[in-house]
């Protein structure tokens, strides 16, 4: 997937050294006239590790509601540990 970016954004990304861009060319932008644009194509190197999800995905507010007896009869919180 490519993301179109402006010349200013390209220069900011170039300063980080973390992204790959390629020129797209001049385009007409309503209210601004012609602008040079680029494609953001990805990162240089591996992506940072994403945090892993917790095994307990029950939102705490639902657990509190259930403990006060006001939860939907169909809602059964996951009590596995």
PDB file as gemmi writes it, atoms N, CA and C in Angstrom:
CRYST1    1.000    1.000    1.000  90.00  90.00  90.00 P 1                      
ATOM      1  N   UNK A   1       0.840  -1.165   0.000  1.00  0.00           N  
ATOM      2  CA  UNK A   1       0.000   0.000   0.000  1.00  0.00           C  
ATOM      3  C   UNK A   1       0.892   1.237   0.000  1.00  0.00           C  
ATOM      4  N   UNK A   2       0.520   2.221  -0.781  1.00  0.00           N  
ATOM      5  CA  UNK A   2       1.245   3.481  -0.831  1.00  0.00           C  
ATOM      6  C   UNK A   2       0.378   4.583  -0.257  1.00  0.00           C  
ATOM      7  N   UNK A   3       1.011   5.540   0.396  1.00  0.00           N  
ATOM      8  CA  UNK A   3       0.316   6.699   0.937  1.00  0.00           C  
ATOM      9  C   UNK A   3       0.908   7.933   0.285  1.00  0.00           C  
ATOM     10  N   UNK A   4       0.053   8.782  -0.262  1.00  0.00           N  
ATOM     11  CA  UNK A   4       0.530  10.012  -0.899  1.00  0.00           C  
ATOM     12  C   UNK A   4       0.891  11.027   0.183  1.00  0.00           C  
ATOM     13  N   UNK A   5       2.069  11.635   0.061  1.00  0.00           N  
ATOM     14  CA  UNK A   5       2.521  12.629   1.037  1.00  0.00           C  
ATOM     15  C   UNK A   5       3.027  13.872   0.321  1.00  0.00           C  
ATOM     16  N   UNK A   6       3.028  14.983   1.029  1.00  0.00           N  
ATOM     17  CA  UNK A   6       3.512  16.244   0.469  1.00  0.00           C  
ATOM     18  C   UNK A   6       5.040  16.299   0.534  1.00  0.00           C  
ATOM     19  N   UNK A   7       5.591  17.294  -0.134  1.00  0.00           N  
ATOM     20  CA  UNK A   7       7.039  17.517  -0.120  1.00  0.00           C  
ATOM     21  C   UNK A   7       7.528  17.785   1.309  1.00  0.00           C  
ATOM     22  N   UNK A   8       6.770  18.578   2.078  1.00  0.00           N  
ATOM     23  CA  UNK A   8       7.164  18.882   3.461  1.00  0.00           C  
ATOM     24  C   UNK A   8       7.217  17.625   4.324  1.00  0.00           C  
ATOM     25  N   UNK A   9       6.224  16.767   4.180  1.00  0.00           N  
ATOM     26  CA  UNK A   9       6.204  15.518   4.950  1.00  0.00           C  
ATOM     27  C   UNK A   9       7.363  14.629   4.526  1.00  0.00           C  
ATOM     28  N   UNK A  10       7.651  14.579   3.234  1.00  0.00           N  
ATOM     29  CA  UNK A  10       8.777  13.780   2.746  1.00  0.00           C  
ATOM     30  C   UNK A  10      10.076  14.228   3.399  1.00  0.00           C  
ATOM     31  N   UNK A  11      10.295  15.547   3.461  1.00  0.00           N  
ATOM     32  CA  UNK A  11      11.529  16.059   4.074  1.00  0.00           C  
ATOM     33  C   UNK A  11      11.597  15.700   5.560  1.00  0.00           C  
ATOM     34  N   UNK A  12      10.471  15.786   6.258  1.00  0.00           N  
ATOM     35  CA  UNK A  12      10.441  15.418   7.677  1.00  0.00           C  
ATOM     36  C   UNK A  12      10.754  13.932   7.860  1.00  0.00           C  
ATOM     37  N   UNK A  13      10.184  13.086   7.002  1.00  0.00           N  
ATOM     38  CA  UNK A  13      10.449  11.647   7.097  1.00  0.00           C  
ATOM     39  C   UNK A  13      11.890  11.324   6.728  1.00  0.00           C  
ATOM     40  N   UNK A  14      12.440  12.042   5.745  1.00  0.00           N  
ATOM     41  CA  UNK A  14      13.832  11.818   5.353  1.00  0.00           C  
ATOM     42  C   UNK A  14      14.787  12.094   6.514  1.00  0.00           C  
ATOM     43  N   UNK A  15      14.463  13.081   7.345  1.00  0.00           N  
ATOM     44  CA  UNK A  15      15.334  13.405   8.487  1.00  0.00           C  
ATOM     45  C   UNK A  15      15.391  12.263   9.497  1.00  0.00           C  
ATOM     46  N   UNK A  16      14.337  11.446   9.569  1.00  0.00           N  
ATOM     47  CA  UNK A  16      14.341  10.331  10.521  1.00  0.00           C  
ATOM     48  C   UNK A  16      15.167   9.159  10.007  1.00  0.00           C  
ATOM     49  N   UNK A  17      15.261   9.028   8.685  1.00  0.00           N  
ATOM     50  CA  UNK A  17      15.980   7.901   8.104  1.00  0.00           C  
ATOM     51  C   UNK A  17      15.255   6.575   8.243  1.00  0.00           C  
ATOM     52  N   UNK A  18      13.974   6.601   8.572  1.00  0.00           N  
ATOM     53  CA  UNK A  18      13.237   5.364   8.845  1.00  0.00           C  
ATOM     54  C   UNK A  18      12.242   4.960   7.765  1.00  0.00           C  
ATOM     55  N   UNK A  19      12.091   5.788   6.712  1.00  0.00           N  
ATOM     56  CA  UNK A  19      11.028   5.525   5.747  1.00  0.00           C  
ATOM     57  C   UNK A  19      11.533   5.564   4.314  1.00  0.00           C  
ATOM     58  N   UNK A  20      10.846   4.810   3.452  1.00  0.00           N  
ATOM     59  CA  UNK A  20      11.156   4.759   2.026  1.00  0.00           C  
ATOM     60  C   UNK A  20      10.081   5.551   1.290  1.00  0.00           C  
ATOM     61  N   UNK A  21      10.514   6.506   0.467  1.00  0.00           N  
ATOM     62  CA  UNK A  21       9.581   7.297  -0.340  1.00  0.00           C  
ATOM     63  C   UNK A  21      10.033   7.272  -1.787  1.00  0.00           C  
ATOM     64  N   UNK A  22       9.102   7.581  -2.685  1.00  0.00           N  
ATOM     65  CA  UNK A  22       9.447   7.726  -4.099  1.00  0.00           C  
ATOM     66  C   UNK A  22       8.630   8.888  -4.658  1.00  0.00           C  
ATOM     67  N   UNK A  23       9.180   9.609  -5.647  1.00  0.00           N  
ATOM     68  CA  UNK A  23       8.441  10.741  -6.194  1.00  0.00           C  
ATOM     69  C   UNK A  23       7.192  10.291  -6.947  1.00  0.00           C  
ATOM     70  N   UNK A  24       6.124  11.020  -6.767  1.00  0.00           N  
ATOM     71  CA  UNK A  24       4.901  10.764  -7.523  1.00  0.00           C  
ATOM     72  C   UNK A  24       4.792  11.768  -8.653  1.00  0.00           C  
ATOM     73  N   UNK A  25       5.158  13.017  -8.382  1.00  0.00           N  
ATOM     74  CA  UNK A  25       5.086  14.057  -9.395  1.00  0.00           C  
ATOM     75  C   UNK A  25       4.195  15.204  -8.965  1.00  0.00           C  
ATOM     76  N   UNK A  26       3.990  16.116  -9.891  1.00  0.00           N  
ATOM     77  CA  UNK A  26       3.178  17.296  -9.630  1.00  0.00           C  
ATOM     78  C   UNK A  26       1.699  16.948  -9.771  1.00  0.00           C  
ATOM     79  N   UNK A  27       0.897  17.447  -8.836  1.00  0.00           N  
ATOM     80  CA  UNK A  27      -0.553  17.291  -8.931  1.00  0.00           C  
ATOM     81  C   UNK A  27      -1.209  18.633  -8.642  1.00  0.00           C  
ATOM     82  N   UNK A  28      -2.412  18.807  -9.132  1.00  0.00           N  
ATOM     83  CA  UNK A  28      -3.195  20.024  -8.880  1.00  0.00           C  
ATOM     84  C   UNK A  28      -3.985  19.817  -7.592  1.00  0.00           C  
ATOM     85  N   UNK A  29      -3.773  20.706  -6.618  1.00  0.00           N  
ATOM     86  CA  UNK A  29      -4.477  20.634  -5.345  1.00  0.00           C  
ATOM     87  C   UNK A  29      -5.416  21.829  -5.250  1.00  0.00           C  
ATOM     88  N   UNK A  30      -6.683  21.550  -5.073  1.00  0.00           N  
ATOM     89  CA  UNK A  30      -7.690  22.610  -5.017  1.00  0.00           C  
ATOM     90  C   UNK A  30      -7.333  23.612  -3.912  1.00  0.00           C  
ATOM     91  N   UNK A  31      -7.283  24.874  -4.280  1.00  0.00           N  
ATOM     92  CA  UNK A  31      -6.980  25.930  -3.327  1.00  0.00           C  
ATOM     93  C   UNK A  31      -5.502  26.171  -3.095  1.00  0.00           C  
ATOM     94  N   UNK A  32      -4.631  25.305  -3.627  1.00  0.00           N  
ATOM     95  CA  UNK A  32      -3.188  25.454  -3.422  1.00  0.00           C  
ATOM     96  C   UNK A  32      -2.410  25.500  -4.719  1.00  0.00           C  
ATOM     97  N   UNK A  33      -3.002  25.067  -5.798  1.00  0.00           N  
ATOM     98  CA  UNK A  33      -2.288  25.029  -7.067  1.00  0.00           C  
ATOM     99  C   UNK A  33      -1.530  23.730  -7.229  1.00  0.00           C  
ATOM    100  N   UNK A  34      -0.445  23.770  -8.013  1.00  0.00           N  
ATOM    101  CA  UNK A  34       0.342  22.554  -8.244  1.00  0.00           C  
ATOM    102  C   UNK A  34       1.279  22.296  -7.073  1.00  0.00           C  
ATOM    103  N   UNK A  35       1.350  21.030  -6.680  1.00  0.00           N  
ATOM    104  CA  UNK A  35       2.236  20.616  -5.587  1.00  0.00           C  
ATOM    105  C   UNK A  35       2.986  19.360  -5.986  1.00  0.00           C  
ATOM    106  N   UNK A  36       4.231  19.286  -5.559  1.00  0.00           N  
ATOM    107  CA  UNK A  36       5.018  18.067  -5.731  1.00  0.00           C  
ATOM    108  C   UNK A  36       4.607  17.092  -4.638  1.00  0.00           C  
ATOM    109  N   UNK A  37       4.306  15.859  -5.021  1.00  0.00           N  
ATOM    110  CA  UNK A  37       3.931  14.844  -4.042  1.00  0.00           C  
ATOM    111  C   UNK A  37       4.825  13.619  -4.192  1.00  0.00           C  
ATOM    112  N   UNK A  38       4.803  12.809  -3.169  1.00  0.00           N  
ATOM    113  CA  UNK A  38       5.622  11.597  -3.111  1.00  0.00           C  
ATOM    114  C   UNK A  38       4.768  10.465  -2.574  1.00  0.00           C  
ATOM    115  N   UNK A  39       5.237   9.251  -2.790  1.00  0.00           N  
ATOM    116  CA  UNK A  39       4.609   8.064  -2.210  1.00  0.00           C  
ATOM    117  C   UNK A  39       5.413   7.645  -0.985  1.00  0.00           C  
ATOM    118  N   UNK A  40       4.724   7.400   0.122  1.00  0.00           N  
ATOM    119  CA  UNK A  40       5.333   6.752   1.277  1.00  0.00           C  
ATOM    120  C   UNK A  40       5.125   5.266   1.054  1.00  0.00           C  
ATOM    121  N   UNK A  41       6.228   4.536   0.915  1.00  0.00           N  
ATOM    122  CA  UNK A  41       6.132   3.120   0.538  1.00  0.00           C  
ATOM    123  C   UNK A  41       6.353   2.155   1.692  1.00  0.00           C  
ATOM    124  N   UNK A  42       6.947   2.615   2.770  1.00  0.00           N  
ATOM    125  CA  UNK A  42       7.167   1.712   3.899  1.00  0.00           C  
ATOM    126  C   UNK A  42       8.303   2.179   4.771  1.00  0.00           C  
ATOM    127  N   UNK A  43       8.710   1.301   5.654  1.00  0.00           N  
ATOM    128  CA  UNK A  43       9.812   1.573   6.585  1.00  0.00           C  
ATOM    129  C   UNK A  43      11.102   0.960   6.060  1.00  0.00           C  
ATOM    130  N   UNK A  44      12.212   1.505   6.513  1.00  0.00           N  
ATOM    131  CA  UNK A  44      13.499   0.877   6.233  1.00  0.00           C  
ATOM    132  C   UNK A  44      13.786  -0.054   7.402  1.00  0.00           C  
ATOM    133  N   UNK A  45      13.919  -1.308   7.159  1.00  0.00           N  
ATOM    134  CA  UNK A  45      14.184  -2.247   8.237  1.00  0.00           C  
ATOM    135  C   UNK A  45      12.901  -2.791   8.840  1.00  0.00           C  
ATOM    136  N   UNK A  46      13.052  -3.574   9.912  1.00  0.00           N  
ATOM    137  CA  UNK A  46      11.885  -4.227  10.510  1.00  0.00           C  
ATOM    138  C   UNK A  46      10.976  -3.235  11.227  1.00  0.00           C  
ATOM    139  N   UNK A  47       9.699  -3.565  11.256  1.00  0.00           N  
ATOM    140  CA  UNK A  47       8.735  -2.758  12.000  1.00  0.00           C  
ATOM    141  C   UNK A  47       8.920  -3.019  13.483  1.00  0.00           C  
ATOM    142  N   UNK A  48       8.592  -2.042  14.317  1.00  0.00           N  
ATOM    143  CA  UNK A  48       8.713  -2.271  15.760  1.00  0.00           C  
ATOM    144  C   UNK A  48       7.733  -3.343  16.213  1.00  0.00           C  
ATOM    145  N   UNK A  49       8.093  -4.052  17.268  1.00  0.00           N  
ATOM    146  CA  UNK A  49       7.226  -5.112  17.787  1.00  0.00           C  
ATOM    147  C   UNK A  49       5.932  -4.511  18.311  1.00  0.00           C  
ATOM    148  N   UNK A  50       4.840  -5.174  18.026  1.00  0.00           N  
ATOM    149  CA  UNK A  50       3.542  -4.731  18.528  1.00  0.00           C  
ATOM    150  C   UNK A  50       3.300  -5.359  19.890  1.00  0.00           C  
ATOM    151  N   UNK A  51       2.661  -4.626  20.788  1.00  0.00           N  
ATOM    152  CA  UNK A  51       2.363  -5.224  22.096  1.00  0.00           C  
ATOM    153  C   UNK A  51       1.368  -6.367  21.936  1.00  0.00           C  
ATOM    154  N   UNK A  52       1.510  -7.376  22.765  1.00  0.00           N  
ATOM    155  CA  UNK A  52       0.588  -8.508  22.700  1.00  0.00           C  
ATOM    156  C   UNK A  52      -0.646  -8.206  23.541  1.00  0.00           C  
ATOM    157  N   UNK A  53      -1.762  -8.752  23.131  1.00  0.00           N  
ATOM    158  CA  UNK A  53      -3.021  -8.521  23.845  1.00  0.00           C  
ATOM    159  C   UNK A  53      -3.058  -9.341  25.122  1.00  0.00           C  
ATOM    160  N   UNK A  54      -3.719  -8.817  26.101  1.00  0.00           N  
ATOM    161  CA  UNK A  54      -3.926  -9.525  27.353  1.00  0.00           C  
ATOM    162  C   UNK A  54      -4.897 -10.680  27.112  1.00  0.00           C  
ATOM    163  N   UNK A  55      -4.757 -11.745  27.873  1.00  0.00           N  
ATOM    164  CA  UNK A  55      -5.682 -12.865  27.743  1.00  0.00           C  
ATOM    165  C   UNK A  55      -7.058 -12.512  28.288  1.00  0.00           C  
ATOM    166  N   UNK A  56      -7.125 -11.627  29.285  1.00  0.00           N  
ATOM    167  CA  UNK A  56      -8.408 -11.200  29.838  1.00  0.00           C  
ATOM    168  C   UNK A  56      -8.861  -9.963  29.087  1.00  0.00           C  
ATOM    169  N   UNK A  57      -9.813 -10.143  28.188  1.00  0.00           N  
ATOM    170  CA  UNK A  57     -10.285  -9.045  27.349  1.00  0.00           C  
ATOM    171  C   UNK A  57     -11.601  -8.460  27.839  1.00  0.00           C  
ATOM    172  N   UNK A  58     -12.044  -8.828  29.041  1.00  0.00           N  
ATOM    173  CA  UNK A  58     -13.291  -8.290  29.571  1.00  0.00           C  
ATOM    174  C   UNK A  58     -13.038  -6.881  30.082  1.00  0.00           C  
ATOM    175  N   UNK A  59     -13.726  -5.877  29.524  1.00  0.00           N  
ATOM    176  CA  UNK A  59     -13.544  -4.517  30.028  1.00  0.00           C  
ATOM    177  C   UNK A  59     -13.931  -4.443  31.501  1.00  0.00           C  
ATOM    178  N   UNK A  60     -13.154  -3.729  32.284  1.00  0.00           N  
ATOM    179  CA  UNK A  60     -13.388  -3.685  33.727  1.00  0.00           C  
ATOM    180  C   UNK A  60     -14.764  -3.139  34.078  1.00  0.00           C  
ATOM    181  N   UNK A  61     -15.295  -2.196  33.282  1.00  0.00           N  
ATOM    182  CA  UNK A  61     -16.614  -1.657  33.619  1.00  0.00           C  
ATOM    183  C   UNK A  61     -17.697  -2.725  33.482  1.00  0.00           C  
ATOM    184  N   UNK A  62     -17.535  -3.684  32.555  1.00  0.00           N  
ATOM    185  CA  UNK A  62     -18.519  -4.762  32.428  1.00  0.00           C  
ATOM    186  C   UNK A  62     -18.438  -5.710  33.614  1.00  0.00           C  
ATOM    187  N   UNK A  63     -17.241  -5.950  34.104  1.00  0.00           N  
ATOM    188  CA  UNK A  63     -17.073  -6.816  35.264  1.00  0.00           C  
ATOM    189  C   UNK A  63     -17.746  -6.187  36.477  1.00  0.00           C  
ATOM    190  N   UNK A  64     -17.578  -4.876  36.670  1.00  0.00           N  
ATOM    191  CA  UNK A  64     -18.205  -4.184  37.800  1.00  0.00           C  
ATOM    192  C   UNK A  64     -19.726  -4.222  37.681  1.00  0.00           C  
ATOM    193  N   UNK A  65     -20.261  -3.997  36.480  1.00  0.00           N  
ATOM    194  CA  UNK A  65     -21.713  -4.031  36.286  1.00  0.00           C  
ATOM    195  C   UNK A  65     -22.246  -5.417  36.623  1.00  0.00           C  
ATOM    196  N   UNK A  66     -21.566  -6.453  36.140  1.00  0.00           N  
ATOM    197  CA  UNK A  66     -22.016  -7.826  36.384  1.00  0.00           C  
ATOM    198  C   UNK A  66     -21.998  -8.141  37.877  1.00  0.00           C  
ATOM    199  N   UNK A  67     -20.993  -7.684  38.603  1.00  0.00           N  
ATOM    200  CA  UNK A  67     -20.893  -8.000  40.025  1.00  0.00           C  
ATOM    201  C   UNK A  67     -21.993  -7.317  40.836  1.00  0.00           C  
ATOM    202  N   UNK A  68     -22.612  -6.263  40.280  1.00  0.00           N  
ATOM    203  CA  UNK A  68     -23.712  -5.585  40.962  1.00  0.00           C  
ATOM    204  C   UNK A  68     -25.075  -6.098  40.487  1.00  0.00           C  
ATOM    205  N   UNK A  69     -25.093  -7.118  39.659  1.00  0.00           N  
ATOM    206  CA  UNK A  69     -26.332  -7.742  39.235  1.00  0.00           C  
ATOM    207  C   UNK A  69     -27.117  -6.972  38.192  1.00  0.00           C  
ATOM    208  N   UNK A  70     -26.482  -6.027  37.487  1.00  0.00           N  
ATOM    209  CA  UNK A  70     -27.208  -5.250  36.495  1.00  0.00           C  
ATOM    210  C   UNK A  70     -26.794  -5.598  35.074  1.00  0.00           C  
ATOM    211  N   UNK A  71     -26.082  -6.652  34.896  1.00  0.00           N  
ATOM    212  CA  UNK A  71     -25.619  -7.015  33.558  1.00  0.00           C  
ATOM    213  C   UNK A  71     -26.721  -7.730  32.791  1.00  0.00           C  
ATOM    214  N   UNK A  72     -26.564  -7.768  31.500  1.00  0.00           N  
ATOM    215  CA  UNK A  72     -27.484  -8.493  30.640  1.00  0.00           C  
ATOM    216  C   UNK A  72     -27.463  -9.966  31.032  1.00  0.00           C  
ATOM    217  N   UNK A  73     -28.619 -10.636  31.022  1.00  0.00           N  
ATOM    218  CA  UNK A  73     -28.636 -12.065  31.371  1.00  0.00           C  
ATOM    219  C   UNK A  73     -27.764 -12.900  30.436  1.00  0.00           C  
ATOM    220  N   UNK A  74     -27.555 -12.418  29.204  1.00  0.00           N  
ATOM    221  CA  UNK A  74     -26.739 -13.179  28.256  1.00  0.00           C  
ATOM    222  C   UNK A  74     -25.250 -12.973  28.486  1.00  0.00           C  
ATOM    223  N   UNK A  75     -24.880 -11.912  29.169  1.00  0.00           N  
ATOM    224  CA  UNK A  75     -23.454 -11.625  29.369  1.00  0.00           C  
ATOM    225  C   UNK A  75     -22.884 -12.517  30.460  1.00  0.00           C  
ATOM    226  N   UNK A  76     -21.878 -13.266  30.128  1.00  0.00           N  
ATOM    227  CA  UNK A  76     -21.180 -14.102  31.091  1.00  0.00           C  
ATOM    228  C   UNK A  76     -19.701 -13.744  31.026  1.00  0.00           C  
ATOM    229  N   UNK A  77     -19.163 -13.043  32.019  1.00  0.00           N  
ATOM    230  CA  UNK A  77     -17.746 -12.682  31.958  1.00  0.00           C  
ATOM    231  C   UNK A  77     -16.872 -13.926  31.961  1.00  0.00           C  
ATOM    232  N   UNK A  78     -15.754 -13.833  31.299  1.00  0.00           N  
ATOM    233  CA  UNK A  78     -14.794 -14.928  31.234  1.00  0.00           C  
ATOM    234  C   UNK A  78     -14.077 -15.004  32.569  1.00  0.00           C  
ATOM    235  N   UNK A  79     -14.317 -16.060  33.333  1.00  0.00           N  
ATOM    236  CA  UNK A  79     -13.707 -16.186  34.656  1.00  0.00           C  
ATOM    237  C   UNK A  79     -12.501 -17.106  34.646  1.00  0.00           C  
ATOM    238  N   UNK A  80     -12.061 -17.510  33.444  1.00  0.00           N  
ATOM    239  CA  UNK A  80     -10.873 -18.365  33.361  1.00  0.00           C  
ATOM    240  C   UNK A  80      -9.653 -17.576  33.795  1.00  0.00           C  
ATOM    241  N   UNK A  81      -8.745 -18.231  34.499  1.00  0.00           N  
ATOM    242  CA  UNK A  81      -7.510 -17.560  34.922  1.00  0.00           C  
ATOM    243  C   UNK A  81      -6.315 -18.219  34.313  1.00  0.00           C  
TER     244      UNK A  81                                                      
END                                                                             
